[in-house]
Amino acid sequence: MRTPDIVLAVVVGGLFAVGFLLMMQRSLMRIVLGFILLGHGTNLLLLSAGRPGEPPLTDGSAAEPGRYADPLPQAMALTSVVITFGLTAFLLALAYRSWWLTGHDEVRDDVEDRRIGTARERARPAAPAAGAGWPGASGSRPSTAGGPDGTGGTGSHPAEGNP
């Protein structure tokens, strides 16, 4: 591998790493910036897939096809630029709308999603009988479910019960 190839691989890896790191944040602007960095990393990755060559313009003489640059990575990178631009504009509009409605750009926890998740965890069946599943599990393990339907609630619906 040549030095420019290694440098390009490190730059693409750095763009992807920083892009994913920013997308895991709670601020919508950081999410948008992370998406932009992922788009730039993808464009560099696609452009590095093609080999350098001469343009396909000739002076009329027949030349071997292996000398020309491959147009497919360039077309894919151009398509990626257009898609990234469109999605970035859409994400910026969503972030602006969220900021305009709430006054900040931080994404809050979804309380209803957490409540459903804890109800689903409580709805899992008790440990299997001895030797049938977990190592060291015995059939005398007490059940942690509180309701008659095993959900931890009092009714038959899994979302009912204690929060």
Backbone as JSON Lines, residues from 0, in Angstrom:
{"i":0,"aa":"M","n":[0.83,-1.18,0.0],"ca":[0.0,0.0,0.0],"c":[0.87,1.24,0.0]}
{"i":1,"aa":"R","n":[0.44,2.21,-0.73],"ca":[1.17,3.47,-0.78],"c":[0.74,4.37,0.36]}
{"i":2,"aa":"T","n":[1.55,5.38,0.64],"ca":[1.26,6.31,1.73],"c":[-0.04,7.08,1.52]}
{"i":3,"aa":"P","n":[-0.35,7.57,0.3],"ca":[-1.64,8.27,0.14],"c":[-2.84,7.35,0.42]}
{"i":4,"aa":"D","n":[-2.72,6.06,0.09],"ca":[-3.81,5.13,0.38],"c":[-4.01,4.96,1.88]}
{"i":5,"aa":"I","n":[-2.93,4.9,2.62],"ca":[-3.02,4.74,4.07],"c":[-3.61,6.01,4.69]}
{"i":6,"aa":"V","n":[-3.16,7.16,4.22],"ca":[-3.68,8.42,4.74],"c":[-5.18,8.54,4.45]}
{"i":7,"aa":"L","n":[-5.59,8.17,3.24],"ca":[-7.01,8.22,2.88],"c":[-7.83,7.25,3.73]}
{"i":8,"aa":"A","n":[-7.29,6.06,4.0],"ca":[-8.0,5.1,4.84],"c":[-8.14,5.63,6.27]}
{"i":9,"aa":"V","n":[-7.11,6.29,6.79],"ca":[-7.19,6.85,8.14],"c":[-8.19,8.01,8.19]}
{"i":10,"aa":"V","n":[-8.21,8.83,7.15],"ca":[-9.15,9.96,7.11],"c":[-10.58,9.44,7.02]}
{"i":11,"aa":"V","n":[-10.83,8.44,6.16],"ca":[-12.17,7.87,6.04],"c":[-12.59,7.24,7.37]}
{"i":12,"aa":"G","n":[-11.69,6.49,8.0],"ca":[-12.0,5.89,9.3],"c":[-12.27,6.94,10.36]}
{"i":13,"aa":"G","n":[-11.5,8.03,10.35],"ca":[-11.72,9.11,11.31],"c":[-13.05,9.8,11.09]}
{"i":14,"aa":"L","n":[-13.42,10.04,9.82],"ca":[-14.71,10.66,9.53],"c":[-15.87,9.78,9.98]}
{"i":15,"aa":"F","n":[-15.75,8.48,9.72],"ca":[-16.8,7.56,10.17],"c":[-16.88,7.51,11.69]}
{"i":16,"aa":"A","n":[-15.73,7.46,12.36],"ca":[-15.73,7.38,13.83],"c":[-16.34,8.63,14.46]}
{"i":17,"aa":"V","n":[-15.9,9.8,14.0],"ca":[-16.43,11.04,14.56],"c":[-17.9,11.22,14.19]}
{"i":18,"aa":"G","n":[-18.27,10.8,12.97],"ca":[-19.67,10.89,12.56],"c":[-20.58,10.03,13.42]}
{"i":19,"aa":"F","n":[-20.16,8.79,13.68],"ca":[-20.97,7.92,14.54],"c":[-21.0,8.44,15.97]}
{"i":20,"aa":"L","n":[-19.89,8.97,16.45],"ca":[-19.85,9.53,17.8],"c":[-20.83,10.7,17.93]}
{"i":21,"aa":"L","n":[-20.85,11.58,16.94],"ca":[-21.77,12.71,16.98],"c":[-23.22,12.27,16.86]}
{"i":22,"aa":"M","n":[-23.48,11.22,16.1],"ca":[-24.85,10.76,15.93],"c":[-25.4,10.11,17.2]}
{"i":23,"aa":"M","n":[-24.55,9.72,18.12],"ca":[-25.0,9.12,19.37],"c":[-25.29,10.16,20.45]}
{"i":24,"aa":"Q","n":[-25.12,11.44,20.14],"ca":[-25.37,12.51,21.1],"c":[-26.85,12.83,21.15]}
{"i":25,"aa":"R","n":[-27.26,13.64,22.12],"ca":[-28.67,13.98,22.31],"c":[-29.07,15.27,21.59]}
{"i":26,"aa":"S","n":[-28.12,16.04,21.14],"ca":[-28.41,17.3,20.45],"c":[-28.68,17.02,18.97]}
{"i":27,"aa":"L","n":[-29.74,17.63,18.45],"ca":[-30.09,17.4,17.05],"c":[-29.05,17.98,16.1]}
{"i":28,"aa":"M","n":[-28.43,19.1,16.45],"ca":[-27.4,19.67,15.59],"c":[-26.18,18.75,15.51]}
{"i":29,"aa":"R","n":[-25.84,18.11,16.61],"ca":[-24.72,17.16,16.58],"c":[-25.08,15.94,15.74]}
{"i":30,"aa":"I","n":[-26.33,15.54,15.78],"ca":[-26.78,14.41,14.95],"c":[-26.67,14.79,13.48]}
{"i":31,"aa":"V","n":[-27.08,16.0,13.13],"ca":[-26.99,16.45,11.74],"c":[-25.52,16.55,11.31]}
{"i":32,"aa":"L","n":[-24.66,17.1,12.16],"ca":[-23.23,17.19,11.82],"c":[-22.61,15.8,11.68]}
{"i":33,"aa":"G","n":[-23.02,14.87,12.53],"ca":[-22.54,13.49,12.4],"c":[-22.96,12.87,11.09]}
{"i":34,"aa":"F","n":[-24.21,13.14,10.67],"ca":[-24.67,12.63,9.38],"c":[-23.88,13.23,8.23]}
{"i":35,"aa":"I","n":[-23.56,14.51,8.33],"ca":[-22.77,15.17,7.28],"c":[-21.38,14.55,7.2]}
{"i":36,"aa":"L","n":[-20.76,14.3,8.35],"ca":[-19.43,13.67,8.34],"c":[-19.48,12.26,7.78]}
{"i":37,"aa":"L","n":[-20.54,11.51,8.09],"ca":[-20.69,10.18,7.5],"c":[-20.83,10.26,5.98]}
{"i":38,"aa":"G","n":[-21.56,11.27,5.5],"ca":[-21.69,11.45,4.06],"c":[-20.36,11.77,3.4]}
{"i":39,"aa":"H","n":[-19.56,12.63,4.03],"ca":[-18.25,12.95,3.47],"c":[-17.32,11.73,3.49]}
{"i":40,"aa":"G","n":[-17.39,10.96,4.58],"ca":[-16.58,9.74,4.64],"c":[-16.98,8.74,3.57]}
{"i":41,"aa":"T","n":[-18.27,8.63,3.31],"ca":[-18.75,7.73,2.26],"c":[-18.28,8.2,0.89]}
{"i":42,"aa":"N","n":[-18.33,9.5,0.64],"ca":[-17.86,10.02,-0.64],"c":[-16.38,9.74,-0.85]}
{"i":43,"aa":"L","n":[-15.58,9.95,0.18],"ca":[-14.14,9.65,0.05],"c":[-13.9,8.16,-0.16]}
{"i":44,"aa":"L","n":[-14.68,7.33,0.52],"ca":[-14.54,5.89,0.36],"c":[-14.89,5.46,-1.06]}
{"i":45,"aa":"L","n":[-15.96,6.03,-1.6],"ca":[-16.34,5.68,-2.97],"c":[-15.32,6.19,-3.99]}
{"i":46,"aa":"L","n":[-14.81,7.38,-3.78],"ca":[-13.82,7.91,-4.73],"c":[-12.49,7.16,-4.63]}
{"i":47,"aa":"S","n":[-12.17,6.65,-3.47],"ca":[-10.92,5.89,-3.35],"c":[-11.03,4.51,-3.96]}
{"i":48,"aa":"A","n":[-12.26,4.07,-4.27],"ca":[-12.43,2.74,-4.88],"c":[-11.99,2.73,-6.34]}
{"i":49,"aa":"G","n":[-12.05,3.86,-6.99],"ca":[-11.64,3.94,-8.4],"c":[-10.14,4.13,-8.52]}
{"i":50,"aa":"R","n":[-9.61,3.63,-9.6],"ca":[-8.17,3.8,-9.82],"c":[-7.93,5.09,-10.6]}
{"i":51,"aa":"P","n":[-6.8,5.71,-10.38],"ca":[-6.51,6.91,-11.16],"c":[-6.22,6.53,-12.61]}
{"i":52,"aa":"G","n":[-6.58,7.39,-13.5],"ca":[-6.35,7.11,-14.91],"c":[-6.51,8.36,-15.72]}
{"i":53,"aa":"E","n":[-6.42,8.19,-17.01],"ca":[-6.58,9.32,-17.91],"c":[-8.06,9.52,-18.21]}
{"i":54,"aa":"P","n":[-8.44,10.74,-18.57],"ca":[-9.84,10.95,-18.95],"c":[-10.13,10.21,-20.27]}
{"i":55,"aa":"P","n":[-11.38,9.86,-20.5],"ca":[-11.69,9.07,-21.69],"c":[-11.73,9.87,-22.99]}
{"i":56,"aa":"L","n":[-11.19,11.06,-22.98],"ca":[-11.11,11.85,-24.21],"c":[-9.83,11.47,-24.95]}
{"i":57,"aa":"T","n":[-9.98,11.16,-26.2],"ca":[-8.81,10.74,-26.98],"c":[-8.62,11.7,-28.15]}
{"i":58,"aa":"D","n":[-7.48,11.59,-28.76],"ca":[-7.19,12.42,-29.93],"c":[-7.51,11.68,-31.23]}
{"i":59,"aa":"G","n":[-8.28,10.62,-31.13],"ca":[-8.68,9.87,-32.31],"c":[-7.92,8.56,-32.45]}
{"i":60,"aa":"S","n":[-6.84,8.4,-31.71],"ca":[-6.08,7.16,-31.81],"c":[-6.66,6.13,-30.87]}
{"i":61,"aa":"A","n":[-6.51,4.89,-31.22],"ca":[-7.01,3.79,-30.39],"c":[-6.07,3.61,-29.2]}
{"i":62,"aa":"A","n":[-6.64,3.53,-28.03],"ca":[-5.85,3.35,-26.81],"c":[-6.42,2.18,-26.04]}
{"i":63,"aa":"E","n":[-5.63,1.61,-25.2],"ca":[-6.09,0.46,-24.42],"c":[-7.07,0.93,-23.34]}
{"i":64,"aa":"P","n":[-8.14,0.14,-23.12],"ca":[-9.17,0.56,-22.15],"c":[-8.68,0.6,-20.71]}
{"i":65,"aa":"G","n":[-7.62,-0.08,-20.36],"ca":[-7.13,-0.1,-19.0],"c":[-6.52,1.21,-18.54]}
{"i":66,"aa":"R","n":[-6.24,2.11,-19.46],"ca":[-5.64,3.39,-19.09],"c":[-6.65,4.39,-18.57]}
{"i":67,"aa":"Y","n":[-7.92,4.19,-18.87],"ca":[-8.94,5.17,-18.52],"c":[-9.4,4.99,-17.08]}
{"i":68,"aa":"A","n":[-9.89,6.08,-16.51],"ca":[-10.43,6.04,-15.16],"c":[-11.8,5.35,-15.18]}
{"i":69,"aa":"D","n":[-12.11,4.65,-14.11],"ca":[-13.38,3.95,-13.99],"c":[-14.46,4.97,-13.63]}
{"i":70,"aa":"P","n":[-15.51,5.13,-14.44],"ca":[-16.52,6.15,-14.14],"c":[-17.53,5.71,-13.08]}
{"i":71,"aa":"L","n":[-17.62,4.43,-12.76],"ca":[-18.64,3.96,-11.82],"c":[-18.47,4.54,-10.41]}
{"i":72,"aa":"P","n":[-17.27,4.5,-9.8],"ca":[-17.15,5.13,-8.47],"c":[-17.45,6.63,-8.49]}
{"i":73,"aa":"Q","n":[-17.12,7.3,-9.58],"ca":[-17.42,8.73,-9.67],"c":[-18.92,8.96,-9.75]}
{"i":74,"aa":"A","n":[-19.64,8.13,-10.49],"ca":[-21.09,8.26,-10.58],"c":[-21.75,7.94,-9.24]}
{"i":75,"aa":"M","n":[-21.22,6.93,-8.54],"ca":[-21.78,6.59,-7.23],"c":[-21.51,7.7,-6.22]}
{"i":76,"aa":"A","n":[-20.34,8.32,-6.28],"ca":[-20.03,9.43,-5.37],"c":[-20.92,10.63,-5.66]}
{"i":77,"aa":"L","n":[-21.18,10.91,-6.94],"ca":[-22.06,12.02,-7.28],"c":[-23.48,11.75,-6.77]}
{"i":78,"aa":"T","n":[-23.95,10.51,-6.91],"ca":[-25.26,10.14,-6.38],"c":[-25.28,10.27,-4.87]}
{"i":79,"aa":"S","n":[-24.2,9.88,-4.22],"ca":[-24.11,9.99,-2.77],"c":[-24.13,11.44,-2.32]}
{"i":80,"aa":"V","n":[-23.5,12.32,-3.07],"ca":[-23.51,13.74,-2.73],"c":[-24.93,14.28,-2.8]}
{"i":81,"aa":"V","n":[-25.67,13.91,-3.83],"ca":[-27.04,14.41,-3.99],"c":[-27.94,13.88,-2.87]}
{"i":82,"aa":"I","n":[-27.82,12.6,-2.55],"ca":[-28.63,12.01,-1.48],"c":[-28.28,12.64,-0.13]}
{"i":83,"aa":"T","n":[-26.98,12.81,0.13],"ca":[-26.56,13.42,1.39],"c":[-27.06,14.86,1.51]}
{"i":84,"aa":"F","n":[-27.02,15.59,0.41],"ca":[-27.51,16.97,0.44],"c":[-29.0,17.01,0.74]}
{"i":85,"aa":"G","n":[-29.78,16.16,0.09],"ca":[-31.22,16.14,0.32],"c":[-31.57,15.75,1.74]}
{"i":86,"aa":"L","n":[-30.93,14.71,2.26],"ca":[-31.21,14.28,3.63],"c":[-30.72,15.29,4.66]}
{"i":87,"aa":"T","n":[-29.61,15.96,4.37],"ca":[-29.12,16.99,5.29],"c":[-30.11,18.16,5.35]}
{"i":88,"aa":"A","n":[-30.63,18.58,4.2],"ca":[-31.62,19.66,4.2],"c":[-32.87,19.24,4.98]}
{"i":89,"aa":"F","n":[-33.29,18.0,4.8],"ca":[-34.47,17.51,5.53],"c":[-34.2,17.46,7.04]}
{"i":90,"aa":"L","n":[-33.03,16.94,7.45],"ca":[-32.69,16.88,8.87],"c":[-32.54,18.27,9.48]}
{"i":91,"aa":"L","n":[-31.98,19.21,8.73],"ca":[-31.89,20.59,9.23],"c":[-33.28,21.2,9.42]}
{"i":92,"aa":"A","n":[-34.19,20.91,8.5],"ca":[-35.55,21.42,8.65],"c":[-36.22,20.81,9.87]}
{"i":93,"aa":"L","n":[-36.02,19.51,10.1],"ca":[-36.59,18.88,11.29],"c":[-35.98,19.43,12.57]}
{"i":94,"aa":"A","n":[-34.67,19.64,12.57],"ca":[-34.01,20.18,13.76],"c":[-34.48,21.6,14.04]}
{"i":95,"aa":"Y","n":[-34.62,22.41,12.99],"ca":[-35.12,23.78,13.17],"c":[-36.54,23.77,13.7]}
{"i":96,"aa":"R","n":[-37.37,22.9,13.18],"ca":[-38.77,22.82,13.63],"c":[-38.82,22.38,15.09]}
{"i":97,"aa":"S","n":[-38.0,21.44,15.47],"ca":[-37.97,20.99,16.86],"c":[-37.49,22.11,17.78]}
{"i":98,"aa":"W","n":[-36.46,22.85,17.34],"ca":[-35.96,23.96,18.14],"c":[-37.02,25.06,18.25]}
{"i":99,"aa":"W","n":[-37.73,25.32,17.17],"ca":[-38.75,26.37,17.17],"c":[-39.92,25.99,18.1]}
{"i":100,"aa":"L","n":[-40.29,24.71,18.15],"ca":[-41.41,24.29,18.98],"c":[-41.04,24.15,20.46]}
{"i":101,"aa":"T","n":[-39.84,23.65,20.74],"ca":[-39.47,23.35,22.13],"c":[-38.51,24.37,22.73]}
{"i":102,"aa":"G","n":[-37.8,25.13,21.92],"ca":[-36.86,26.11,22.44],"c":[-35.46,25.55,22.66]}
{"i":103,"aa":"H","n":[-35.25,24.27,22.42],"ca":[-33.91,23.66,22.52],"c":[-33.84,22.53,21.52]}
{"i":104,"aa":"D","n":[-32.64,22.03,21.31],"ca":[-32.49,20.97,20.31],"c":[-32.12,19.63,20.91]}
{"i":105,"aa":"E","n":[-32.34,19.47,22.18],"ca":[-32.0,18.2,22.84],"c":[-33.16,17.22,22.72]}
{"i":106,"aa":"V","n":[-32.83,15.98,22.41],"ca":[-33.83,14.93,22.32],"c":[-34.02,14.34,23.71]}
{"i":107,"aa":"R","n":[-35.25,14.38,24.19],"ca":[-35.54,13.85,25.53],"c":[-35.88,12.38,25.46]}
{"i":108,"aa":"D","n":[-35.83,11.72,26.62],"ca":[-36.24,10.32,26.69],"c":[-37.73,10.21,26.44]}
{"i":109,"aa":"D","n":[-38.11,9.11,25.82],"ca":[-39.52,8.83,25.61],"c":[-40.0,8.0,26.8]}
{"i":110,"aa":"V","n":[-40.77,8.62,27.68],"ca":[-41.22,7.97,28.91],"c":[-42.1,6.78,28.58]}
{"i":111,"aa":"E","n":[-42.97,6.91,27.6],"ca":[-43.86,5.81,27.23],"c":[-43.07,4.61,26.71]}
{"i":112,"aa":"D","n":[-42.02,4.87,25.95],"ca":[-41.18,3.79,25.44],"c":[-40.49,3.06,26.58]}
{"i":113,"aa":"R","n":[-40.0,3.79,27.56],"ca":[-39.37,3.16,28.72],"c":[-40.37,2.33,29.52]}
{"i":114,"aa":"R","n":[-41.6,2.83,29.65],"ca":[-42.62,2.11,30.41],"c":[-42.99,0.8,29.71]}
{"i":115,"aa":"I","n":[-43.11,0.84,28.4],"ca":[-43.42,-0.38,27.66],"c":[-42.26,-1.35,27.74]}
{"i":116,"aa":"G","n":[-41.02,-0.85,27.69],"ca":[-39.85,-1.71,27.8],"c":[-39.77,-2.42,29.14]}
{"i":117,"aa":"T","n":[-40.05,-1.7,30.23],"ca":[-40.01,-2.35,31.54],"c":[-41.17,-3.33,31.69]}
{"i":118,"aa":"A","n":[-42.32,-3.04,31.11],"ca":[-43.43,-3.99,31.17],"c":[-43.09,-5.24,30.38]}
{"i":119,"aa":"R","n":[-42.39,-5.09,29.27],"ca":[-41.98,-6.25,28.47],"c":[-40.95,-7.09,29.24]}
{"i":120,"aa":"E","n":[-40.04,-6.44,29.96],"ca":[-39.06,-7.19,30.76],"c":[-39.74,-7.97,31.87]}
{"i":121,"aa":"R","n":[-40.75,-7.36,32.47],"ca":[-41.48,-8.06,33.52],"c":[-42.32,-9.2,32.97]}
{"i":122,"aa":"A","n":[-42.68,-9.14,31.7],"ca":[-43.53,-10.15,31.1],"c":[-42.76,-11.38,30.65]}
{"i":123,"aa":"R","n":[-41.46,-11.36,30.72],"ca":[-40.67,-12.54,30.33],"c":[-41.01,-13.69,31.25]}
{"i":124,"aa":"P","n":[-41.03,-14.92,30.7],"ca":[-41.36,-16.07,31.55],"c":[-40.29,-16.33,32.6]}
{"i":125,"aa":"A","n":[-40.69,-17.02,33.66],"ca":[-39.76,-17.35,34.74],"c":[-38.7,-18.31,34.21]}
{"i":126,"aa":"A","n":[-37.69,-18.59,35.03],"ca":[-36.59,-19.46,34.64],"c":[-37.12,-20.84,34.28]}
{"i":127,"aa":"P","n":[-36.51,-21.51,33.28],"ca":[-36.93,-22.86,32.93],"c":[-36.58,-23.86,34.03]}
{"i":128,"aa":"A","n":[-37.11,-25.05,33.92],"ca":[-36.88,-26.08,34.92],"c":[-35.4,-26.46,34.96]}
{"i":129,"aa":"A","n":[-35.0,-27.18,36.03],"ca":[-33.6,-27.54,36.23],"c":[-33.1,-28.36,35.04]}
{"i":130,"aa":"G","n":[-31.92,-27.97,34.55],"ca":[-31.29,-28.7,33.47],"c":[-31.85,-28.34,32.1]}
{"i":131,"aa":"A","n":[-32.86,-27.51,32.02],"ca":[-33.48,-27.22,30.75],"c":[-33.0,-25.91,30.13]}
{"i":132,"aa":"G","n":[-32.18,-25.17,30.81],"ca":[-31.79,-23.89,30.23],"c":[-30.56,-23.31,30.85]}
{"i":133,"aa":"W","n":[-30.73,-22.42,31.81],"ca":[-29.61,-21.7,32.39],"c":[-28.8,-22.61,33.28]}
{"i":134,"aa":"P","n":[-27.5,-22.42,33.29],"ca":[-26.68,-23.23,34.19],"c":[-26.97,-22.85,35.64]}
{"i":135,"aa":"G","n":[-27.18,-23.83,36.43],"ca":[-27.44,-23.62,37.85],"c":[-28.87,-23.27,38.16]}
{"i":136,"aa":"A","n":[-29.76,-23.31,37.15],"ca":[-31.16,-22.97,37.4],"c":[-31.85,-24.15,38.06]}
{"i":137,"aa":"S","n":[-32.68,-23.85,39.02],"ca":[-33.43,-24.91,39.68],"c":[-34.91,-24.62,39.52]}
{"i":138,"aa":"G","n":[-35.72,-25.64,39.62],"ca":[-37.15,-25.48,39.46],"c":[-37.78,-24.73,40.62]}
{"i":139,"aa":"S","n":[-37.05,-24.51,41.71],"ca":[-37.63,-23.86,42.88],"c":[-37.36,-22.37,42.91]}
{"i":140,"aa":"R","n":[-36.93,-21.81,41.82],"ca":[-36.64,-20.38,41.78],"c":[-37.95,-19.61,41.89]}
{"i":141,"aa":"P","n":[-38.02,-18.64,42.81],"ca":[-39.27,-17.88,42.95],"c":[-39.49,-16.97,41.75]}
{"i":142,"aa":"S","n":[-40.75,-16.8,41.39],"ca":[-41.11,-15.95,40.28],"c":[-41.11,-14.5,40.74]}
{"i":143,"aa":"T","n":[-40.63,-13.61,39.87],"ca":[-40.61,-12.19,40.22],"c":[-41.84,-11.49,39.66]}
{"i":144,"aa":"A","n":[-42.67,-12.21,38.94],"ca":[-43.87,-11.6,38.37],"c":[-44.91,-11.44,39.46]}
{"i":145,"aa":"G","n":[-45.59,-10.29,39.48],"ca":[-46.52,-10.01,40.56],"c":[-47.97,-10.24,40.2]}
{"i":146,"aa":"G","n":[-48.34,-10.18,38.94],"ca":[-49.74,-10.29,38.57],"c":[-50.13,-11.71,38.23]}
{"i":147,"aa":"P","n":[-51.44,-11.97,38.11],"ca":[-51.91,-13.3,37.77],"c":[-51.54,-13.73,36.35]}
{"i":148,"aa":"D","n":[-51.28,-12.76,35.49],"ca":[-50.92,-13.1,34.11],"c":[-49.42,-13.1,33.88]}
{"i":149,"aa":"G","n":[-48.63,-12.91,34.94],"ca":[-47.18,-12.96,34.82],"c":[-46.56,-11.68,34.3]}
{"i":150,"aa":"T","n":[-47.3,-10.59,34.21],"ca":[-46.75,-9.34,33.67],"c":[-46.3,-8.39,34.75]}
{"i":151,"aa":"G","n":[-46.57,-8.68,35.97],"ca":[-46.22,-7.75,37.03],"c":[-47.36,-6.81,37.33]}
{"i":152,"aa":"G","n":[-48.4,-6.85,36.55],"ca":[-49.55,-5.98,36.75],"c":[-50.72,-6.76,37.32]}
{"i":153,"aa":"T","n":[-51.85,-6.14,37.3],"ca":[-53.03,-6.79,37.85],"c":[-54.0,-7.23,36.75]}
{"i":154,"aa":"G","n":[-53.84,-6.74,35.55],"ca":[-54.77,-7.07,34.49],"c":[-54.15,-8.03,33.49]}
{"i":155,"aa":"S","n":[-54.84,-8.19,32.37],"ca":[-54.36,-9.13,31.36],"c":[-53.54,-8.43,30.28]}
{"i":156,"aa":"H","n":[-53.48,-7.12,30.29],"ca":[-52.72,-6.39,29.29],"c":[-51.3,-6.16,29.8]}
{"i":157,"aa":"P","n":[-50.25,-6.48,28.98],"ca":[-48.87,-6.35,29.44],"c":[-48.47,-4.94,29.84]}
{"i":158,"aa":"A","n":[-49.12,-3.91,29.29],"ca":[-48.73,-2.55,29.61],"c":[-49.36,-2.05,30.92]}
{"i":159,"aa":"E","n":[-50.29,-2.84,31.49],"ca":[-50.88,-2.42,32.75],"c":[-49.93,-2.73,33.9]}
{"i":160,"aa":"G","n":[-50.21,-2.18,35.04],"ca":[-49.43,-2.52,36.21],"c":[-48.58,-1.37,36.69]}
{"i":161,"aa":"N","n":[-47.57,-1.72,37.43],"ca":[-46.71,-0.71,38.04],"c":[-45.78,-0.11,36.99]}
{"i":162,"aa":"P","n":[-45.54,1.17,37.07],"ca":[-44.62,1.81,36.09],"c":[-43.19,1.43,36.34]}
